Amino acid sequence: MLMLIFTILDLIVFITLILTHYSWIVSPLLIILSVIYLLVKGLAFFGELLSMLDLVIALYFILFLIGINFSLLFYFGVVFLLYKIIMGFVNL
């Protein structure tokens, strides 16, 4: 059950990442909630590679809020979150 919740939340972060990068919808509240989720999950499971990569995506969102946009971090985040979402739904 916890795996399903994490996978759905990762899907929401994935959608937020795409919508904000292309400036379709820029919701500061949604970005801040995504950052909080990724930081909490990344720090709770610190030491695992995938959790540390969550922190990198949270860093991208923080930089986006400041006004800095890195396409390399965006594409990295898309591939990484897509991998986590697919593996999360496959393992259910």
VMD Tcl script that builds the backbone (N, CA, C; Angstrom):
set m [mol new atoms 276]
animate dup $m
set s [atomselect $m all]
$s set {name element resname resid chain x y z} {
  {N N MET 1 A 0.811 -1.192 0.000}
  {CA C MET 1 A 0.000 0.000 0.000}
  {C C MET 1 A 0.860 1.264 0.000}
  {N N LEU 2 A 1.944 1.232 0.788}
  {CA C LEU 2 A 2.834 2.390 0.849}
  {C C LEU 2 A 3.514 2.611 -0.497}
  {N N MET 3 A 3.842 1.521 -1.174}
  {CA C MET 3 A 4.469 1.622 -2.495}
  {C C MET 3 A 3.521 2.293 -3.491}
  {N N LEU 4 A 2.241 1.972 -3.411}
  {CA C LEU 4 A 1.250 2.584 -4.294}
  {C C LEU 4 A 1.133 4.092 -4.030}
  {N N ILE 5 A 1.153 4.475 -2.762}
  {CA C ILE 5 A 1.065 5.899 -2.409}
  {C C ILE 5 A 2.281 6.650 -2.940}
  {N N PHE 6 A 3.485 6.091 -2.733}
  {CA C PHE 6 A 4.701 6.732 -3.241}
  {C C PHE 6 A 4.683 6.832 -4.764}
  {N N THR 7 A 4.182 5.808 -5.429}
  {CA C THR 7 A 4.134 5.819 -6.891}
  {C C THR 7 A 3.164 6.873 -7.402}
  {N N ILE 8 A 2.020 7.005 -6.771}
  {CA C ILE 8 A 1.055 8.027 -7.182}
  {C C ILE 8 A 1.608 9.423 -6.927}
  {N N LEU 9 A 2.280 9.620 -5.795}
  {CA C LEU 9 A 2.888 10.919 -5.516}
  {C C LEU 9 A 4.024 11.220 -6.501}
  {N N ASP 10 A 4.791 10.205 -6.889}
  {CA C ASP 10 A 5.824 10.399 -7.910}
  {C C ASP 10 A 5.198 10.770 -9.254}
  {N N LEU 11 A 4.041 10.202 -9.551}
  {CA C LEU 11 A 3.334 10.555 -10.778}
  {C C LEU 11 A 2.887 12.023 -10.759}
  {N N ILE 12 A 2.429 12.486 -9.607}
  {CA C ILE 12 A 2.041 13.896 -9.473}
  {C C ILE 12 A 3.256 14.802 -9.641}
  {N N VAL 13 A 4.398 14.406 -9.053}
  {CA C VAL 13 A 5.628 15.197 -9.214}
  {C C VAL 13 A 6.071 15.188 -10.669}
  {N N PHE 14 A 5.940 14.059 -11.344}
  {CA C PHE 14 A 6.295 13.952 -12.762}
  {C C PHE 14 A 5.458 14.914 -13.605}
  {N N ILE 15 A 4.158 14.944 -13.361}
  {CA C ILE 15 A 3.277 15.847 -14.099}
  {C C ILE 15 A 3.627 17.302 -13.786}
  {N N THR 16 A 3.912 17.587 -12.525}
  {CA C THR 16 A 4.309 18.943 -12.132}
  {C C THR 16 A 5.604 19.348 -12.823}
  {N N LEU 17 A 6.545 18.426 -12.912}
  {CA C LEU 17 A 7.826 18.703 -13.564}
  {C C LEU 17 A 7.631 19.083 -15.020}
  {N N ILE 18 A 6.817 18.341 -15.723}
  {CA C ILE 18 A 6.589 18.625 -17.143}
  {C C ILE 18 A 5.816 19.932 -17.328}
  {N N LEU 19 A 4.766 20.128 -16.531}
  {CA C LEU 19 A 3.951 21.346 -16.683}
  {C C LEU 19 A 4.742 22.609 -16.364}
  {N N THR 20 A 5.600 22.552 -15.369}
  {CA C THR 20 A 6.360 23.757 -15.015}
  {C C THR 20 A 7.515 24.013 -15.964}
  {N N HIS 21 A 8.147 22.969 -16.466}
  {CA C HIS 21 A 9.283 23.177 -17.365}
  {C C HIS 21 A 8.847 23.860 -18.656}
  {N N TYR 22 A 7.728 23.434 -19.185}
  {CA C TYR 22 A 7.243 24.032 -20.427}
  {C C TYR 22 A 6.342 25.239 -20.182}
  {N N SER 23 A 6.219 25.662 -18.942}
  {CA C SER 23 A 5.447 26.846 -18.529}
  {C C SER 23 A 3.984 26.769 -18.951}
  {N N TRP 24 A 3.431 25.573 -18.970}
  {CA C TRP 24 A 2.005 25.437 -19.256}
  {C C TRP 24 A 1.204 25.869 -18.044}
  {N N ILE 25 A 1.578 25.350 -16.889}
  {CA C ILE 25 A 0.958 25.753 -15.632}
  {C C ILE 25 A 2.088 25.918 -14.621}
  {N N VAL 26 A 2.220 27.105 -14.088}
  {CA C VAL 26 A 3.241 27.336 -13.074}
  {C C VAL 26 A 2.515 27.659 -11.771}
  {N N SER 27 A 2.362 26.646 -10.952}
  {CA C SER 27 A 1.684 26.804 -9.671}
  {C C SER 27 A 2.731 26.718 -8.561}
  {N N PRO 28 A 3.048 27.836 -7.932}
  {CA C PRO 28 A 4.054 27.793 -6.864}
  {C C PRO 28 A 3.675 26.840 -5.732}
  {N N LEU 29 A 2.393 26.736 -5.418}
  {CA C LEU 29 A 1.972 25.830 -4.357}
  {C C LEU 29 A 2.263 24.376 -4.729}
  {N N LEU 30 A 1.954 23.997 -5.957}
  {CA C LEU 30 A 2.212 22.633 -6.411}
  {C C LEU 30 A 3.713 22.344 -6.441}
  {N N ILE 31 A 4.505 23.329 -6.835}
  {CA C ILE 31 A 5.959 23.151 -6.857}
  {C C ILE 31 A 6.494 23.008 -5.433}
  {N N ILE 32 A 6.018 23.833 -4.516}
  {CA C ILE 32 A 6.491 23.766 -3.132}
  {C C ILE 32 A 6.097 22.440 -2.489}
  {N N LEU 33 A 4.882 21.970 -2.756}
  {CA C LEU 33 A 4.470 20.667 -2.221}
  {C C LEU 33 A 5.319 19.538 -2.800}
  {N N SER 34 A 5.674 19.633 -4.079}
  {CA C SER 34 A 6.545 18.626 -4.693}
  {C C SER 34 A 7.922 18.654 -4.070}
  {N N VAL 35 A 8.440 19.852 -3.811}
  {CA C VAL 35 A 9.755 19.976 -3.175}
  {C C VAL 35 A 9.729 19.388 -1.772}
  {N N ILE 36 A 8.692 19.698 -1.013}
  {CA C ILE 36 A 8.591 19.159 0.348}
  {C C ILE 36 A 8.518 17.637 0.321}
  {N N TYR 37 A 7.707 17.086 -0.570}
  {CA C TYR 37 A 7.587 15.630 -0.685}
  {C C TYR 37 A 8.930 14.997 -1.042}
  {N N LEU 38 A 9.618 15.559 -2.046}
  {CA C LEU 38 A 10.896 14.983 -2.466}
  {C C LEU 38 A 11.967 15.131 -1.397}
  {N N LEU 39 A 11.985 16.256 -0.698}
  {CA C LEU 39 A 12.965 16.445 0.374}
  {C C LEU 39 A 12.724 15.489 1.535}
  {N N VAL 40 A 11.474 15.346 1.934}
  {CA C VAL 40 A 11.159 14.444 3.044}
  {C C VAL 40 A 11.494 13.001 2.674}
  {N N LYS 41 A 11.093 12.597 1.479}
  {CA C LYS 41 A 11.367 11.223 1.060}
  {C C LYS 41 A 12.861 11.006 0.846}
  {N N GLY 42 A 13.535 12.003 0.277}
  {CA C GLY 42 A 14.963 11.878 0.040}
  {C C GLY 42 A 15.768 11.821 1.325}
  {N N LEU 43 A 15.370 12.597 2.326}
  {CA C LEU 43 A 16.092 12.595 3.597}
  {C C LEU 43 A 15.702 11.408 4.476}
  {N N ALA 44 A 14.467 10.944 4.350}
  {CA C ALA 44 A 14.025 9.790 5.141}
  {C C ALA 44 A 14.758 8.517 4.727}
  {N N PHE 45 A 15.020 8.373 3.449}
  {CA C PHE 45 A 15.697 7.180 2.951}
  {C C PHE 45 A 17.100 7.522 2.449}
  {N N PHE 46 A 17.739 8.491 3.098}
  {CA C PHE 46 A 19.060 8.957 2.652}
  {C C PHE 46 A 20.054 7.803 2.703}
  {N N GLY 47 A 20.897 7.748 1.692}
  {CA C GLY 47 A 21.869 6.671 1.577}
  {C C GLY 47 A 21.557 5.775 0.393}
  {N N GLU 48 A 20.300 5.705 0.026}
  {CA C GLU 48 A 19.907 4.952 -1.159}
  {C C GLU 48 A 20.064 5.855 -2.381}
  {N N LEU 49 A 20.480 5.290 -3.483}
  {CA C LEU 49 A 20.752 6.067 -4.685}
  {C C LEU 49 A 19.506 6.785 -5.195}
  {N N LEU 50 A 18.386 6.080 -5.248}
  {CA C LEU 50 A 17.163 6.694 -5.773}
  {C C LEU 50 A 16.662 7.825 -4.881}
  {N N SER 51 A 16.881 7.724 -3.586}
  {CA C SER 51 A 16.468 8.797 -2.687}
  {C C SER 51 A 17.350 10.024 -2.846}
  {N N MET 52 A 18.618 9.821 -3.098}
  {CA C MET 52 A 19.499 10.962 -3.325}
  {C C MET 52 A 19.180 11.632 -4.657}
  {N N LEU 53 A 18.706 10.855 -5.622}
  {CA C LEU 53 A 18.285 11.446 -6.888}
  {C C LEU 53 A 16.986 12.233 -6.723}
  {N N ASP 54 A 16.158 11.834 -5.762}
  {CA C ASP 54 A 14.982 12.651 -5.421}
  {C C ASP 54 A 15.410 14.035 -4.954}
  {N N LEU 55 A 16.498 14.092 -4.210}
  {CA C LEU 55 A 17.009 15.381 -3.748}
  {C C LEU 55 A 17.489 16.243 -4.910}
  {N N VAL 56 A 18.041 15.606 -5.959}
  {CA C VAL 56 A 18.477 16.352 -7.142}
  {C C VAL 56 A 17.264 16.965 -7.852}
  {N N ILE 57 A 16.182 16.225 -7.937}
  {CA C ILE 57 A 14.972 16.759 -8.573}
  {C C ILE 57 A 14.383 17.882 -7.720}
  {N N ALA 58 A 14.439 17.743 -6.398}
  {CA C ALA 58 A 13.989 18.824 -5.522}
  {C C ALA 58 A 14.846 20.070 -5.745}
  {N N LEU 59 A 16.137 19.881 -5.962}
  {CA C LEU 59 A 17.027 21.003 -6.265}
  {C C LEU 59 A 16.604 21.682 -7.566}
  {N N TYR 60 A 16.211 20.900 -8.572}
  {CA C TYR 60 A 15.731 21.478 -9.833}
  {C C TYR 60 A 14.511 22.359 -9.588}
  {N N PHE 61 A 13.561 21.863 -8.783}
  {CA C PHE 61 A 12.366 22.648 -8.502}
  {C C PHE 61 A 12.714 23.941 -7.760}
  {N N ILE 62 A 13.653 23.866 -6.821}
  {CA C ILE 62 A 14.067 25.062 -6.084}
  {C C ILE 62 A 14.709 26.060 -7.028}
  {N N LEU 63 A 15.567 25.580 -7.920}
  {CA C LEU 63 A 16.184 26.474 -8.898}
  {C C LEU 63 A 15.141 27.069 -9.833}
  {N N PHE 64 A 14.120 26.291 -10.173}
  {CA C PHE 64 A 13.051 26.794 -11.035}
  {C C PHE 64 A 12.279 27.914 -10.343}
  {N N LEU 65 A 12.051 27.772 -9.042}
  {CA C LEU 65 A 11.351 28.826 -8.302}
  {C C LEU 65 A 12.172 30.107 -8.265}
  {N N ILE 66 A 13.495 29.967 -8.222}
  {CA C ILE 66 A 14.378 31.135 -8.215}
  {C C ILE 66 A 14.406 31.796 -9.590}
  {N N GLY 67 A 14.203 31.011 -10.630}
  {CA C GLY 67 A 14.205 31.551 -11.987}
  {C C GLY 67 A 15.269 30.948 -12.875}
  {N N ILE 68 A 15.964 29.932 -12.378}
  {CA C ILE 68 A 17.010 29.270 -13.158}
  {C C ILE 68 A 16.416 27.979 -13.729}
  {N N ASN 69 A 16.596 27.763 -15.032}
  {CA C ASN 69 A 16.014 26.603 -15.698}
  {C C ASN 69 A 17.119 25.794 -16.370}
  {N N PHE 70 A 17.382 24.597 -15.867}
  {CA C PHE 70 A 18.377 23.700 -16.444}
  {C C PHE 70 A 17.673 22.586 -17.209}
  {N N SER 71 A 17.855 22.550 -18.514}
  {CA C SER 71 A 17.212 21.505 -19.307}
  {C C SER 71 A 17.808 20.128 -19.015}
  {N N LEU 72 A 19.099 20.077 -18.709}
  {CA C LEU 72 A 19.732 18.794 -18.415}
  {C C LEU 72 A 19.107 18.158 -17.171}
  {N N LEU 73 A 18.891 18.940 -16.132}
  {CA C LEU 73 A 18.250 18.412 -14.925}
  {C C LEU 73 A 16.797 18.016 -15.204}
  {N N PHE 74 A 16.145 18.745 -16.092}
  {CA C PHE 74 A 14.770 18.405 -16.450}
  {C C PHE 74 A 14.708 17.034 -17.114}
  {N N TYR 75 A 15.538 16.821 -18.134}
  {CA C TYR 75 A 15.506 15.536 -18.835}
  {C C TYR 75 A 15.951 14.397 -17.925}
  {N N PHE 76 A 16.902 14.654 -17.068}
  {CA C PHE 76 A 17.317 13.656 -16.089}
  {C C PHE 76 A 16.146 13.313 -15.169}
  {N N GLY 77 A 15.447 14.340 -14.699}
  {CA C GLY 77 A 14.314 14.116 -13.809}
  {C C GLY 77 A 13.179 13.369 -14.474}
  {N N VAL 78 A 12.918 13.683 -15.742}
  {CA C VAL 78 A 11.846 12.991 -16.472}
  {C C VAL 78 A 12.166 11.507 -16.605}
  {N N VAL 79 A 13.376 11.197 -17.017}
  {CA C VAL 79 A 13.761 9.789 -17.188}
  {C C VAL 79 A 13.730 9.069 -15.845}
  {N N PHE 80 A 14.268 9.701 -14.819}
  {CA C PHE 80 A 14.324 9.092 -13.500}
  {C C PHE 80 A 12.923 8.849 -12.929}
  {N N LEU 81 A 12.061 9.854 -12.984}
  {CA C LEU 81 A 10.714 9.681 -12.437}
  {C C LEU 81 A 9.895 8.690 -13.254}
  {N N LEU 82 A 10.079 8.695 -14.566}
  {CA C LEU 82 A 9.377 7.726 -15.400}
  {C C LEU 82 A 9.800 6.297 -15.036}
  {N N TYR 83 A 11.105 6.112 -14.793}
  {CA C TYR 83 A 11.608 4.811 -14.362}
  {C C TYR 83 A 10.967 4.396 -13.036}
  {N N LYS 84 A 10.920 5.321 -12.075}
  {CA C LYS 84 A 10.352 5.001 -10.768}
  {C C LYS 84 A 8.861 4.691 -10.864}
  {N N ILE 85 A 8.154 5.424 -11.703}
  {CA C ILE 85 A 6.713 5.199 -11.844}
  {C C ILE 85 A 6.442 3.847 -12.483}
  {N N ILE 86 A 7.173 3.531 -13.547}
  {CA C ILE 86 A 6.976 2.240 -14.220}
  {C C ILE 86 A 7.320 1.093 -13.290}
  {N N MET 87 A 8.459 1.191 -12.596}
  {CA C MET 87 A 8.853 0.114 -11.676}
  {C C MET 87 A 7.888 0.025 -10.492}
  {N N GLY 88 A 7.352 1.149 -10.070}
  {CA C GLY 88 A 6.391 1.125 -8.968}
  {C C GLY 88 A 5.103 0.423 -9.344}
  {N N PHE 89 A 4.602 0.674 -10.553}
  {CA C PHE 89 A 3.363 0.011 -10.970}
  {C C PHE 89 A 3.601 -1.450 -11.355}
  {N N VAL 90 A 4.790 -1.775 -11.841}
  {CA C VAL 90 A 5.088 -3.164 -12.204}
  {C C VAL 90 A 5.177 -4.025 -10.942}
  {N N ASN 91 A 5.722 -3.463 -9.862}
  {CA C ASN 91 A 5.922 -4.242 -8.634}
  {C C ASN 91 A 4.670 -4.355 -7.781}
  {N N LEU 92 A 3.559 -3.756 -8.215}
  {CA C LEU 92 A 2.329 -3.882 -7.435}
  {C C LEU 92 A 1.735 -5.207 -7.719}
}
mol reanalyze $m
mol bondsrecalc $m
mol representation Tube
mol addrep $m
